[in-house]
Amino acid sequence: MNITTLNNKIDQVRKFNRFFTRKIGALREGLLHSSFSLTEVRILFEIANGNNPTATKLRRELGLDAGYLSRILTRFEEQGLTERVRSEQDGRQFHIRLTSEGIKVFFELDQRSRNEVAELLNTLSEDEQQKLLKAMHDIETILDKKSSKFSEAVYLRSHQPGDMGWVTHRHGVLYAQEYGWDERFEALVAQITADFINHYNPERERCIIAEMNGEIVGSVFVVQSSETVAKLRLLLVEPKARGFGLGSRLVQECITFARHAGYKKLVLWTNSVLLEARHLYAKAGFKLVEQEEHHSFGKDLIGETWELVL
C-alpha cells in the first residue's frame, strides 16, 4: 500500500470517528446530560451487567490503566455508588457492586441512553435500521481480533415471521437425536412459541435469534412470569455453532434485557441431562433451587429450577 492510499484511508476512518462521536453525544462535557464522563458511564455499565466483577476484570475488559480505574472506583465509593465485597471463593479478591443509590443512578443513565438511541432509530425505516445494525456488527467483528472466526460471524436479532416454526422444528429434531425425547416435547415448544406470539409484550419480553451468514444457528426467549420475575426459555444452539461462546452470549443477552426491563429475578426450568446448558447457567450466576423427578417426553427425568437475582 503506497503512502497516499494509506493516508486517504486514515482520513476516512478519522472522519467517521468524528461523525459518530458527535452523533452519539460523546463530545458533551457530561455524557447523557449528567456529571459523568464517557469512561465513568461505561464502568458503571460493566459493574451493573458484569455479575459483580473484580477491579482486575474491569481493567481487562475495558483496557484501562490500573491507576486511572482505581481513582474512578474510589470516587464511586466516596459518592456512595459502589461497594466492595470480599470474594467467598478467594478472600484476596473483592467484587464490586452497585449500591441502591448506584443502581438508581445507573438505570437513570441507561434509560436516557436507550431513549436517545430509540430517537435515532425512529428516524429510520425498518430497512435502514437493519442495514445500520448490520454495518455496526461488521465494524465490531472486523476490529475485534479476540473473537473466534466463527463467533465474529454471528449476528443477533429479534424474531421475524417464520422464526417460531424454526424454533419448534429444531427443538423437536435435536432433542430427539441427542436425548431420545419424543414428539411431546416438540408439542410443548410449539405451545410456548404460540403463547409468546399471542401475548407478546415488547417492553417486557424478547426472542433473540442468532444468525450466521443468513442461517439461524440459535435462539432464546425472555418471557414475563410476573411483574418482578421473568423466565429464560428455549435456549438452543445448533451443534455446528457450539464451542464458540454463543450459548453464553445468548444467556447474557437475556440477563441484560431482564435487568433493563426492571425484573428482580430471572428463572428457568431445565433437566439434569442437559449438562452443557446447566454449565452455562451456573457460569452466568444462576443458582439451582429445586429438583424433582418426572416422566416426560418418553423419558424418566430430573427437572431443575434455577434462578438469578438481578
N, C-alpha and C positions, 0 to 999 in steps of 0.2 A: 504494500500500500504506500503510495507516494505521500509526501508531507501535505500537499494541497488537499488531497482526498480526505486524509485523516483530520485536518483542521476543519473541513466542511462538516464532517460527521460530529466532531466535538461541538461545533457551533449549534448543530441541530439538537443535540442532547441537552445542552445548556439552555437553549431556547425553550424546549419542552419543560425543563425543570422550573424555569422562571414562570412560565404559564401556569403550571399545575400548582405550585406553591401559592401563587396569587389566587387561583381559583378556589382552593380549599381553605383559604384564610390563614395559612401558616405564617404569613408575614406580620400578622397583627401583634401588637405588644403583649396582649393576653389572649391565649387561644380560647375560642368559643366564648368570647366576651367575659373571660374570667381573669383572675390574677395569676393563673398558672401558665407556664411555658409549654411548648410542644413536648419537650422531653418529660416534663413532670406529669402531664396528662397521660403520656404513653406508659410511664412507670405505674401510675395508678391503674391503668387498664390491665397491665400484666399482673399486678397484685390481685385485682378483682377476679381475673379469669384464669389465674395460674395455679389454683389449688394450693394456696399458701406457700409461695416459693421462698427459697432462701436468697440472700443477697448474691451469693455466687451464681445461682441460676439466673437471676435477673441480669447480672452483669454479662453472662454468657449469651443470653437470649437477645439482649439489646445492644451488645457490643460497646458498652460504656466503660470509661475509665473508672477503676475501683474507687479512687478518692472522690471523683465527681458524684458517683452514685451514692457513696456513703454520706456526703453532705446533704444531698436531697432527701435521703431516707431519715437522717437526723432531723431535718426541718419538718418532715411529715410527722414524726413522732412529737416534736415540740408543739405542732399545731393540733395534735390530738386526732390525726387522720389514720395513723397506723400504729401497730404494736408488735413487739417481737415475742414469740412463743417458743420455748425450748423444745426441740425435737424429741419425741418419745423413742425414736429409733437410734438417734445419735445425740447424746447430751452436749456435744461440742457445737452443734448447729442450732440456729434459730430460724424459725419460719416467720415470715412477715405476712400479716393480715390486716385488713381494713377494720377500723373500729366502727361503731354505729354511725359516728359523725363522718368517717371516711366513706362509708357506704352511701350515705346521703349525698355527699359532695360528688362522689363518682357517678352516681346514677343521674344527677342533675346534668353533669358534663356529658355523660353518654347520651342522654336524651336530646340535648342540644345538638350534638354531633349527628345523631340519627335524623333529626329534623332538618338539618342543613343538607344532608345527603338526599333525603326524600324530596326536598325542594328542588335540588338539582335534577334528580331523576324525573320528576314530574314535568319538567320542561321538554323531555324527550319522548319519542314514541316508543312502543314496546320493542320494535326492531332496532332502534337506535340504542336503547338500553342494553339489549343483548350484545350488540356489537361493541359497546363500551366495556361491558364486563369481560367479554372475550379478550379484548385488547389489553385490559388490565391484567388478566390472568396470563397472557402471553409474556408481558413485560416481567411479571413476577417470576415466572418459571424459567425464563431465559437467563435472568440475572442471579437466580438462586442456585448456585452450583452445589450446595449442600444436599439438595434433594436428589433422589434417585431418578434415573431416566424415566422410569415408569410413573412415579408419583408426580413428576412435573407435568405429565400429560393429562392428569385427571382434572376435570372441571366439575364443580358442584353447582347445582341449580335447583330451583323449586320445581314442583310437579307440573306436568302438562298432560293434555288428553292422551290417553293410551298408556300412561305410566303405571296405573293401578293394575292393568292387565298384565304388564311385565312383572310387577312385584308379586302378584298372585302366582303366575306361571312359574317363575324361577324359584320361589319358595317351595312350591309343590314338587318340582323336579329335583332340586338339590337335596332337600331333606329326605326324599325317597331314596336317592342314590347314596347319601352319606350316612343316614341313620335308620333307613328302612321304615320311615313313617308312611302311613297310608294317606289316602285322599282326604280323610277328615281334617288333616292339618291344612291342606290347601283350601278346604271349605272355611276353616277358621280365618285364614288370611284374607279370603275373599270378603268375609263379613266385616273384618277390621277395616279394610280399604273402603268398602261401601259406606260404613259408618263415618269414616273420615271425610269422604266427599259430601255426604248428605248433611253433615253437621259442621262443616269446616268453618273455623273461626281464625282468619289470617293473623289477627293480633295475638292469639294465644296458642296457635298450632302451626306445625310446619312439617312438610315432607321434603327431604333432601335427597336428590338423585345425583349420583356420581357418574360422569361420562368420561370415556377415553376415546378420542378420535371419532366422536359421534355415536359410540356404542355404550349403552348403560352397563356399568360394572358394579353398582352398589346402590343401596338405599337405606334410609332410616326415617323414623317418624317421631315427632313430639306431639302428644295429644293431651288435651285437658282432662284431668280427673276431677279436680275441684278448683276453687278459687286460688288455693295455695299449693296444690300438688299437680304435677304433670307426669305423664308416663312416657318413657322411651320404648318404642315398639318397632318390631320388624327390621332389626339390623341385619343386613345381608351384604356380603362381599363375594363377588364371583371368584372361583378358585384361581383363575389366572391373575387376579388382582390382589391376591393375598401376599403378605410378607413385605409389603412396601409402606405400611403405616396408614393405609386408607381406613381401616376399621377404627383406629384410634382417632383419626381425623374426623370421621363421622360422629363418633361419640362426643368428642369435644365440641363439635358444632351444635349438638343437641344441648349440651350443658350451657354453652354461651347463650343460645336462644332462650332457654328456660329462665336464665338469670335476667336477661333483658326484658322478658315478658312479665317479670315480677313474681314468679313462683318461689316458694320457700323450700320445696323438696322435689326431687326427680326420682321416680321409682321405676322399676322394671321387673318383669317376670321372665324367667328363663328355666332351663333344665340342666341338671348336673352333667349330662353327657356333652353339653356344648362347651368344651374345655377352652377353646380359643376365645369365644365370646366372654366367658367368665373371667379370663385373664385380662381382657380389655377393660371390663367393668372395674375390676379390682385396681388396675393401674390408674384408672381415672378417678379413683377415690370412693367408689361405691362400696357399701358395706352389706354383707349378707345378713338378713334379719329374720328370715323364716324359711323352713324347708318342709315339704310334705310329699308323701308318696302318692302316686296316682297312676291310673291306667288310661292312656290317651293315645290316639293315632296308631293303635295296634301294638303299643309297647308299654312295659312297666317302667315308669319314670320317677324321678325325684324332682319335683318342681321347686324353684327357689325364687324368693322375693329379695331384691336388692334395692337399696335406696341411697341417695346422696343428698345431704343437707346443703343447700345452695347459699 
